[in-house]
């Protein structure tokens, strides 16, 4: 695996590889890698592309300073995991490479409705930061395919819209399923910060998602939402939202809607750690 820190160097390398017919499959991350990230690397590998991963803890997408400062960093272990997964290129830029003119001078995008609901409402400025960094990375890597995790469902929609706004018609966005722990907890870099007792009960978020799915023909969403909120609270979580939405555009739904593709999404805090997860209703 080749590691680049400078834009100029990675662009030169990708230019040479692309001219030999090896186009990049790109997996942007913030590091502290786990099996969820590696599933994206493996998908890009299976698609026969030049696998390019980036690790950059993007300051502009953290609305909470403490969350940024405590974000887990494990570069050495990440590099080993990436080599073992067969990643070809790692881009490891400094903030000065990504934001040479400063964070505020870098182009931003307006995601409209998507930025007003759920994560957008709870984390003001978060998607603005995501759009900023992903746009920069796409300009640098110029991938053929972009691999994202369904774990961050709303982010997938935001980036889909970004790709549209940037006019990248050739770029294919591939959304990969959420990788879970044995108890259903969605893998996340933030899980490393859970204490043992917190970790022991964290699977309850997934249990709530499954119960929302399983009760779609027998109950109203209002009742199921209340049950889930009560369960989360009883386990020590502070629920931020338990929501149901149209899976195509994230229009929020008050109740189950037969014939409409639906997704249920939960955000909840345990202690200082904020966890999110979602499930597309079968
Ligand atoms: P992050 O490092 O958290 O910014 O995540 C980088 C990419 O990995 C994003 O596209 C995430 O959606 C994806 N990802 C994170 N966790 C998982 C997971 N448990 N399963 C699948 N993809 C994931």
Boltz pocket constraint, residues with backbone or C-beta under 6 A from the ligand:
constraints:
  - pocket:
      binder: B
      contacts: [[A, 28], [A, 29], [A, 30], [A, 31], [A, 35], [A, 36], [A, 37], [A, 39], [A, 40], [A, 147], [A, 148], [A, 149], [A, 150], [A, 151], [A, 152], [A, 176], [A, 177], [A, 178], [A, 179], [A, 180], [A, 186], [A, 187], [A, 188], [A, 189]]
      max_distance: 6.0
